[in-house]
Amino acid sequence: MKYYVIIPAYNEEVFMSLTLQSLVEQTVLPTKIVVVNDNSTDKTPEIVSEFASKHPFITLVNKKSDAIHLPGSKVIQAFHEGEKHIDDNYDIIVKVDADLIFPKNYFETIIKHFQSDDKIGMVGGFCYIEKNGNWILENLTDKDHIRGALKAYRKETFKQIGGLKPQMGWDTVDELLSKFYNWKVVTDESLHVKHLKPTGASYNQAARFKQGEAFYTLGYGFFITAVASLKLAMRKGKPLLFLDYIKGFWKAMRENKTMLVTPEQAKFVRKYRWQKMKEKLF
């Protein structure tokens, strides 16, 4: 199975070479890697160009955009730019961040999962962060969720869910829509990926409000949003984030923000979330 990798990158000179090195050392190499340099002001493009000169399957694409970092929209707009530079001749499309180190067998294992069942639509490993010299699980989500940093999609699934949405919540709605269309989402606990820059390290308050907005646009409704907000705030060790998330939800509701899902899909999402909560409680 052929896989293409698209990497949005903004000022990643510290980590970029580590990510690319881990990709060119895979036991099964990608057919294409497209790195989208999203208006970096550091040496990110030079580092990518150096790798591209040695590895013809790596391409550098330069994109102009605002410097403001809002989770979701900026990174997926860069991903969309990368999509313009690939053909349709792939089996798996992968979105990865530019601050990861993959184990050498990562994509060989991912491909085996896809080959084992043609109803598997998405596969991913787990992100680990360094704390006090040890690599520990970056425990921000449940173990059945694939982190936005390392998403691998079967081509048919990717097209059926309509690709990636350029707003916060994209890396949750993709899985919910996959399940809506009866695709399986698989996580592999044996695949430990080093995440060199912890999630949300540079988010400001406007970005934190975006999380609540995302819960609204996913069709969660208030009660599920409150539960999800509390859980996420506690996992981040910052209970007061709960208030930012709730404010973001009400703000999105007042402004009648565009939904990421149709009314039918929103109904499915709420039913699915209730079911997951009940499973944990009982």
Beta strands, then each sheet from edge to edge (+ up, - down):
strand 1: 3-9
strand 2: 32-38
strand 3: 58-63
strand 4: 92-96
strand 5: 100-101
strand 6: 120-131
strand 7: 134-137
strand 8: 150-154
strand 9: 184-195
sheet 1: 3+ 2+ 1+ 4+ 8- 6+ 7-
sheet 2: 3+ 2+ 1+ 4+ 8- 6+ 9+ 5-
end
